[in-house]
């Protein structure tokens, strides 16, 4: 897709002009110039802290487009036949312990009278294989946003699902809609109605909302005509998919349409600082000890005699140097706030990032006597996936030091003898598990709440050494493809075959439905690269570690021309197969 940006209900195309600002003087000049241009739509952002000029990244960036069209995700984005899951991995999660420490410091500031309300924020960091359009379409289905925004440049990428209007300028009329007050949605209409009324009439939330309205009134007084301010509907409740939020729209007539004067008077929005504004911002800077970036700044569009900006909350932002997205989340803390309630609000506001897909994690292992082949490798993979995907871990799933004994692999076709590990270290998990005189298959399944189940069954005899190529492709951008989940059960192996091999969207060889692939090409044992879209099998990882196999980009021709083809997994070892 060609260069574009999105804000609100419009997608903007045909880039004609651009302003990149690294300090306040450049920002002031850019806004002054933009307001004089009549035939372009300028979409862009301003970071929360515009005083930081030492950064290698701009404090503001606006792109001027010639044309706009209604943004319809399914129509605006050309979809491929591949539909990957967007299921982000949590690189850095919210920490209750760290939050409690900061919360107590906030209470000290409030007790000392240094602030009346502090909008304290935290940050999650997530990584994903999914493309921007897949993230957008996936999250818009769970968090429809009137002020949705997308902006990408050589410096950053911003995907905002903000429900909060900062201000809307039309002629000499300006509207603000500060948002303060949150409660979860109900399970049915009656519960929904009760929770909505609870939020609207809750003394704490009304008090917080009123504080921000008063703060904004004070900020607006510098730029509006005397007597023109109207508070339209205090504590108006708006409905989102997972929660209700309270806004209090304010309308007024402006002395002038000068954007520089407007931003100078009201920036940043009081709803994401607290009161009093300047003193509270200094407290926030000390407590958060991080750069908020675009989060809590401003994102929007400027055109002739009009402008509309959101407060970019519920926003994913990624600087070009980062391999992950940052997602800020916060709440307003006042004297009667409770730590558990505020932390629960942060979790509620970030819950839409994770799809509501039901699945379990599992491991399939080989049991011989009282030992399991590559046991710690299996547990390490399960634990790693659980942490990245937000699964709870039961007691006893601690990682032990990995066994560094070299795996003997002199005969790739033969039964593998090395790598068996005693289950004694994990008695709480594998109680009464033993296989005498016969190898057994052990399945360990873990659900999201941390409950696990272990079963053992006979290993069925091999009926075939034949493999086939699936007519369906895998998508290397599918986040869950890199984890062993029960969603993999949807792949069915045809009768009369040992396995089915898959290619990805680039026609690269990936994996089998139950095994990794190894090809003997010119005397070298090669396996598809992880980025092609495959599960990092425990045996595959072991063999890579000790240099027995190497990663490579492989295609269908490589498979057809290989001297030998192996399907490998930790249950059966290495099985020589043929097309």
C-alpha positions in Angstrom: 0.0 0.0 0.0 1.3 3.5 -0.8 2.0 6.2 1.8 -1.0 6.9 4.0 -2.1 7.9 7.5 -5.4 7.4 9.3 -7.2 9.5 11.8 -10.8 9.1 12.9 -13.0 7.9 10.1 -10.7 9.0 7.3 -7.7 7.5 5.5 -5.4 10.1 4.0 -3.4 9.6 0.8 -1.2 11.4 -1.8 1.6 12.9 0.4 2.5 16.5 -0.7 4.2 18.1 2.3 5.9 17.2 5.6 7.0 18.9 8.8 9.4 17.2 11.2 10.1 19.1 14.4 12.9 18.5 16.9 12.3 21.4 19.2 9.5 23.8 20.3 10.6 26.6 17.9 10.3 24.2 14.9 6.9 23.0 16.2 5.6 26.6 16.6 6.8 27.4 13.1 5.2 24.2 11.6 1.8 24.9 13.2 1.9 28.5 12.0 2.7 27.4 8.4 0.2 24.5 8.4 -2.7 26.8 9.4 -2.1 28.9 6.3 -2.3 26.0 3.9 -5.8 25.6 2.5 -5.8 22.5 0.3 -4.0 19.8 2.4 -4.9 17.6 5.4 -2.0 17.4 7.9 -2.0 14.2 10.0 0.5 13.8 12.8 1.4 13.7 16.4 3.0 15.7 19.2 4.8 13.9 22.0 3.8 14.3 25.6 6.9 16.1 26.8 7.9 18.7 24.1 10.6 20.1 26.3 12.9 17.1 25.7 15.1 18.2 22.8 18.1 15.9 23.2 16.3 12.9 21.6 17.2 11.6 18.2 13.4 11.4 17.5 11.1 14.4 16.7 8.8 15.9 19.2 6.2 16.4 16.5 5.7 15.2 12.9 3.0 16.1 10.5 2.3 14.9 6.9 0.2 16.8 4.5 -2.0 14.8 2.2 -4.0 15.9 -0.9 -6.9 13.3 -0.6 -9.0 11.5 2.0 -11.4 8.7 1.9 -13.7 6.9 4.4 -11.6 4.3 6.3 -13.1 0.8 6.0 -10.5 -1.7 7.3 -11.7 -4.6 5.0 -11.9 -2.4 2.0 -8.9 -0.2 2.6 -6.6 -3.1 3.3 -6.1 -5.7 0.6 -6.1 -9.0 2.5 -4.1 -12.0 1.4 -5.7 -15.5 1.8 -3.6 -15.9 5.0 -5.3 -15.0 8.3 -2.7 -15.1 11.1 -3.6 -14.6 14.7 -2.4 -11.4 16.3 -1.5 -12.8 19.7 1.3 -10.5 21.1 4.1 -11.8 23.3 4.5 -9.8 26.6 8.1 -8.6 26.7 7.5 -6.5 29.8 4.3 -6.9 31.9 2.8 -4.7 34.6 4.4 -5.3 37.9 2.1 -5.2 41.0 5.1 -4.9 43.3 6.6 -1.9 41.5 3.1 -0.3 41.2 2.5 -0.6 45.0 5.8 1.1 45.7 5.0 4.0 43.4 1.4 4.1 44.7 2.6 4.6 48.3 4.9 7.5 47.1 1.9 9.0 45.4 -0.1 8.8 48.6 2.7 10.7 50.4 2.6 13.4 47.8 -1.2 13.7 48.2 -0.9 13.8 52.0 1.7 16.6 51.8 -0.7 18.6 49.6 1.7 18.6 46.6 -1.1 17.4 44.4 -4.8 16.6 44.5 -4.8 14.0 41.7 -1.9 12.3 39.9 -2.4 10.5 36.7 0.2 7.8 37.1 1.0 5.5 34.2 2.9 2.3 33.6 4.1 0.6 30.4 3.7 -2.8 28.8 6.1 -3.9 26.0 4.8 -6.4 23.5 6.3 -8.1 20.4 4.5 -9.6 17.5 5.1 -11.2 14.1 1.9 -9.7 12.8 1.9 -6.9 10.2 0.5 -3.4 11.0 -2.7 -4.1 9.1 -3.3 -7.4 10.9 -2.8 -5.6 14.3 -5.2 -2.9 13.2 -8.0 -5.1 12.0 -7.6 -7.5 14.9 -7.7 -4.8 17.6 -10.4 -2.7 15.9 -12.7 -5.7 16.2 -12.2 -5.5 20.0 -11.8 -1.8 20.6 -13.7 0.3 18.1 -12.5 3.9 18.4 -13.9 7.1 17.2 -10.4 8.6 17.3 -8.4 5.7 15.8 -5.1 6.8 14.4 -2.3 5.3 12.3 1.0 7.0 11.5 4.2 5.6 10.3 7.5 7.4 9.5 11.2 6.7 9.4 11.2 7.4 13.1 8.3 5.6 14.5 5.0 3.7 14.1 1.9 4.7 16.0 -1.3 2.7 16.2 -3.8 4.4 18.5 -7.2 3.2 19.6 -7.9 6.2 21.7 -11.5 6.9 22.8 -10.7 10.4 24.2 -11.1 13.7 22.3 -8.5 16.3 23.3 -10.0 19.1 21.3 -12.0 19.8 18.2 -11.6 23.2 16.4 -14.2 24.4 13.9 -14.0 28.0 12.8 -13.8 29.9 16.1 -15.6 27.2 18.2 -13.6 24.7 20.3 -14.8 21.6 22.1 -12.9 19.6 24.7 -14.0 16.3 26.2 -11.8 15.3 29.1 -12.2 11.6 30.1 -11.9 10.6 33.7 -13.8 7.7 35.3 -13.7 4.0 34.4 -15.7 0.8 35.1 -15.9 -2.6 33.5 -18.8 -3.7 31.3 -21.4 -6.1 32.6 -22.2 -9.7 31.5 -25.7 -8.8 30.5 -28.0 -5.8 29.9 -29.2 -5.5 33.5 -25.6 -5.7 34.9 -24.5 -3.3 32.2 -27.1 -0.8 33.2 -26.3 -1.1 36.9 -22.6 -0.6 36.3 -23.2 2.4 34.1 -25.3 4.0 36.8 -22.7 3.1 39.4 -20.0 5.0 37.4 -22.2 8.0 36.8 -23.1 8.4 40.5 -19.9 7.2 42.1 -18.5 10.0 44.4 -14.9 9.1 43.8 -15.2 9.1 40.0 -17.4 12.3 40.0 -14.8 14.0 42.1 -11.9 13.0 39.8 -13.9 14.1 36.8 -14.8 17.5 38.3 -11.1 18.1 39.2 -10.1 17.7 35.6 -13.0 19.8 34.3 -12.0 22.6 36.7 -8.3 22.3 35.6 -9.4 22.5 31.9 -11.6 25.5 32.5 -8.7 27.3 34.0 -6.5 26.4 31.0 -9.2 27.4 28.5 -9.7 30.8 30.1 -6.5 32.0 28.4 -7.9 31.4 24.9 -11.7 31.7 25.0 -14.2 34.5 25.0 -15.5 35.6 28.4 -18.9 34.0 29.1 -18.8 31.6 26.2 -17.8 28.4 28.1 -20.6 25.8 28.4 -20.4 22.4 30.3 -22.7 20.4 28.1 -23.3 17.1 29.9 -21.1 16.5 33.0 -20.3 12.8 33.6 -21.6 11.6 30.2 -21.1 7.9 30.1 -19.7 6.4 26.8 -19.7 2.7 26.1 -16.7 0.8 24.8 -16.5 -3.0 24.2 -15.0 -3.9 27.6 -15.6 -0.8 29.8 -17.6 2.4 30.4 -15.9 5.7 30.6 -17.0 9.2 31.8 -16.5 12.4 29.8 -17.5 16.0 30.4 -17.7 17.9 27.1 -16.8 21.6 27.3 -17.6 24.1 24.4 -16.5 27.7 24.0 -15.8 30.5 21.5 -12.2 31.3 20.8 -10.5 34.7 20.8 -8.5 33.5 17.8 -7.9 30.3 15.9 -4.1 30.4 16.6 -3.1 26.7 17.2 0.2 27.8 18.9 -1.8 29.8 21.5 -4.2 26.9 22.0 -1.5 24.3 22.6 0.4 26.8 24.8 -2.6 27.2 27.0 -3.9 23.6 27.3 -1.0 21.2 26.5 -0.7 18.5 27.6 -4.3 17.6 28.4 -5.1 17.8 32.1 -6.9 14.4 32.1 -3.5 12.6 31.7 -1.5 14.8 34.2 -3.6 15.7 37.3 -4.0 18.8 39.4 -2.4 21.2 39.9 -0.9 20.5 36.4 2.7 21.8 36.6 3.5 20.5 40.1 1.9 17.2 39.3 3.8 16.8 36.0 7.1 17.2 38.0 5.9 14.4 40.4 5.0 12.2 37.4 8.4 12.7 35.8 10.1 11.6 38.9 7.9 8.6 39.6 7.6 7.2 36.1 11.3 7.7 35.2 10.6 7.1 31.5 9.7 9.0 28.4 5.9 8.6 27.6 6.6 9.4 24.0 3.5 9.9 21.9 1.3 8.3 24.7 -0.7 11.1 26.4 0.5 13.7 23.9 -1.7 14.6 20.9 -2.6 12.9 17.6 -4.8 14.3 15.0 -5.5 16.2 11.8 -5.3 19.9 10.8 -7.1 21.3 7.7 -8.2 24.8 6.7 -10.1 26.4 9.7 -10.4 23.0 11.3 -8.4 20.7 13.6 -9.2 17.6 15.7 -6.8 15.9 18.1 -7.2 12.9 20.4 -5.3 12.2 23.6 -3.4 9.1 22.4 -4.2 6.7 25.2 -4.8 3.0 24.3 -1.9 3.4 22.0 0.8 1.2 20.6 4.0 3.0 19.7 7.3 1.7 18.3 10.4 3.6 17.7 12.5 2.4 14.8 15.3 1.2 17.1 12.9 -1.1 19.0 11.8 -4.6 18.2 8.7 -4.2 20.4 5.7 -1.9 20.8 5.2 0.2 23.9 1.7 0.4 25.4 1.1 3.0 28.2 -1.7 2.6 30.6 -2.6 4.7 33.6 -5.3 6.0 36.0 -5.9 9.0 38.2 -4.9 8.5 41.8 -6.6 10.6 44.5 -6.5 10.4 48.3 -9.2 7.8 48.7 -7.9 5.6 45.8 -7.2 1.9 46.6 -4.1 0.3 45.2 -5.8 -2.9 44.2 -8.6 -1.1 42.4 -6.2 1.2 40.5 -4.0 -1.7 39.4 -7.1 -3.6 38.3 -8.1 -0.6 36.2 -4.7 -0.8 34.4 -5.3 -4.5 33.6 -8.8 -3.7 32.4 -7.5 -1.0 30.0 -4.9 -3.3 28.5 -7.0 -6.4 28.3 -8.2 -5.7 24.7 -4.6 -6.4 23.5 -5.1 -10.1 24.0 -7.5 -11.9 21.8 -10.2 -14.0 23.4 -9.1 -17.2 21.9 -9.4 -20.4 23.9 -6.4 -22.7 23.8 -4.0 -24.6 26.0 -0.2 -25.1 25.8 1.1 -28.6 25.7 4.2 -30.8 25.4 4.5 -34.3 24.0 7.4 -36.2 25.6 9.0 -39.6 25.5 9.1 -41.5 28.8 11.5 -44.4 29.3 11.6 -45.9 32.8 11.8 -43.0 35.1 13.4 -40.6 32.6 12.0 -38.3 30.0 13.9 -37.4 26.8 14.9 -33.7 26.8 12.7 -33.1 29.8 14.1 -29.7 30.8 14.0 -28.5 27.2 10.3 -29.3 27.1 9.6 -27.6 30.4 11.7 -24.6 29.4 9.7 -24.2 26.2 6.4 -24.5 28.0 7.4 -22.0 30.7 8.7 -19.5 28.2 5.5 -19.7 26.1 3.4 -19.4 29.3 5.2 -16.2 30.3 5.1 -14.6 26.9 1.4 -15.4 26.3 0.2 -14.5 29.8 -0.6 -18.0 31.2 -0.3 -18.5 34.9 2.4 -20.9 36.1 1.6 -23.5 38.7 4.0 -24.1 41.7 6.7 -26.6 40.8 7.4 -25.4 37.3 10.8 -24.0 38.2 13.6 -24.2 35.6 16.6 -26.3 36.5 20.0 -25.9 35.1 20.2 -27.3 31.6 22.1 -30.6 31.0 25.0 -29.7 28.7 25.9 -33.3 27.8 26.5 -33.5 24.1 23.8 -35.4 22.2 25.2 -38.3 20.2 24.0 -38.2 16.7 26.4 -40.4 14.7 23.5 -42.3 13.1 20.6 -39.9 12.3 18.3 -42.7 11.5 19.0 -44.7 14.6 17.3 -44.4 18.0 18.7 -41.5 20.0 20.2 -42.6 23.3 21.5 -39.4 24.9 19.4 -36.6 26.4 17.2 -38.6 28.8 16.7 -36.8 32.2 15.3 -38.1 35.5 11.9 -36.9 36.5 13.0 -37.0 40.2 13.6 -33.2 40.1 9.9 -32.7 39.2 8.2 -35.2 41.5 5.3 -32.8 42.2 4.5 -32.6 38.5 5.2 -36.2 37.4 4.0 -38.1 40.4 3.6 -41.9 39.9 4.8 -41.6 36.3 6.9 -44.6 35.1 7.3 -46.8 32.0 8.9 -50.2 32.6 10.1 -52.2 29.5 8.2 -50.0 27.1 8.4 -46.4 25.8 5.4 -44.3 26.5 4.1 -40.9 25.2 3.5 -38.3 28.0 1.2 -35.3 27.3 1.5 -32.3 29.6 -1.2 -29.7 29.0 -1.4 -26.3 30.7 -4.4 -23.9 30.6 -4.5 -20.1 31.0 -5.5 -20.3 34.7 -2.4 -22.4 35.5 -4.1 -25.8 35.8 -2.2 -28.7 34.2 -3.0 -32.3 33.3 -0.6 -35.2 32.5 -1.6 -38.3 30.6 0.4 -41.2 29.3 -0.4 -43.5 26.4 1.2 -46.1 24.2 3.2 -44.9 21.2 1.4 -46.3 18.2 3.6 -48.2 15.7 4.7 -46.5 12.5 2.4 -47.3 9.6 4.2 -45.3 7.0 7.3 -43.3 6.1 5.5 -41.3 3.5 5.0 -37.5 3.7 3.0 -35.1 1.5 2.9 -31.3 0.9 -0.2 -29.6 2.3 -2.3 -27.5 -0.1 -2.7 -25.0 2.7 0.1 -22.5 3.5 1.3 -21.3 6.9 1.7 -17.6 7.5 5.0 -16.7 9.1 3.3 -13.7 10.7 1.1 -15.9 12.9 2.2 -15.2 16.4 0.9 -18.5 17.8 2.7 -20.6 15.1 5.8 -20.3 17.3 4.2 -21.9 20.3 3.0 -25.4 20.9 -0.8 -24.9 21.4 -3.9 -27.0 21.1 -4.8 -24.9 18.0 -2.3 -27.1 16.2 -4.8 -29.9 16.6 -6.7 -28.4 13.7 -4.1 -29.8 11.4 -5.2 -33.3 10.3 -2.8 -35.9 9.0 -4.2 -37.9 6.1 -4.4 -41.7 6.4 -1.4 -43.5 5.1 1.0 -40.7 5.8 3.6 -40.2 8.5 3.3 -36.4 8.3 2.3 -33.4 6.1 4.9 -30.8 5.3 3.9 -27.1 5.0 5.2 -24.1 3.0 4.7 -20.5 4.0 3.3 -17.5 2.1 6.7 -17.1 0.4 6.8 -20.7 -0.7 9.5 -21.5 1.9 9.6 -24.9 3.6 8.4 -24.6 7.2 7.6 -27.7 9.3 5.5 -30.8 9.5 2.3 -31.0 11.4 4.1 -33.0 14.1 7.7 -32.8 13.3 10.6 -30.5 12.2 12.2 -31.0 8.8 15.8 -31.9 8.1 17.2 -32.3 4.6 20.5 -33.9 3.5 21.7 -31.6 0.7 25.2 -32.1 -0.6 26.2 -33.8 2.6 24.9 -31.0 4.9 22.0 -31.5 7.2 19.8 -28.4 6.8 16.6 -27.4 8.6 14.2 -24.4 7.8 15.0 -21.1 9.6 12.8 -20.3 12.5 11.5 -17.0 10.8 10.0 -19.1 8.0 7.2 -19.9 10.5 7.6 -23.0 12.6 7.8 -24.4 16.1 11.2 -24.6 17.6 11.2 -28.3 18.4 13.2 -29.5 21.4 15.2 -32.0 19.3 15.7 -29.4 16.6 17.1 -26.9 19.1 19.4 -29.6 20.7 20.8 -30.5 17.3 21.3 -26.9 16.3 23.1 -26.2 19.6 25.7 -28.9 19.1 26.2 -28.2 15.4 24.7 -31.4 14.0 22.3 -29.4 11.7 22.2 -25.9 10.3 19.4 -23.4 9.5 18.7 -22.4 5.9 16.0 -21.0 3.7 14.6 -24.1 1.9 12.0 -24.5 -0.8 10.0 -27.2 -2.5 12.8 -27.9 -5.0 15.2 -28.5 -2.2 12.8 -31.0 -0.7 12.4 -32.8 -4.0 16.1 -32.9 -4.7 17.3 -33.7 -1.2 19.5 -36.8 -0.9 17.6 -37.7 2.3 14.6 -36.3 4.1 14.1 -36.6 7.9 11.1 -35.8 10.1 12.4 -35.2 13.6 10.7 -34.8 17.0 11.6 -35.8 20.5 9.0 -38.6 20.7 10.3 -40.7 17.8 13.7 -39.2 17.2 14.7 -38.9 13.5 12.5 -40.7 11.0 13.7 -41.0 7.4 10.8 -40.2 5.1 10.0 -39.8 1.5 7.6 -37.9 -0.8 
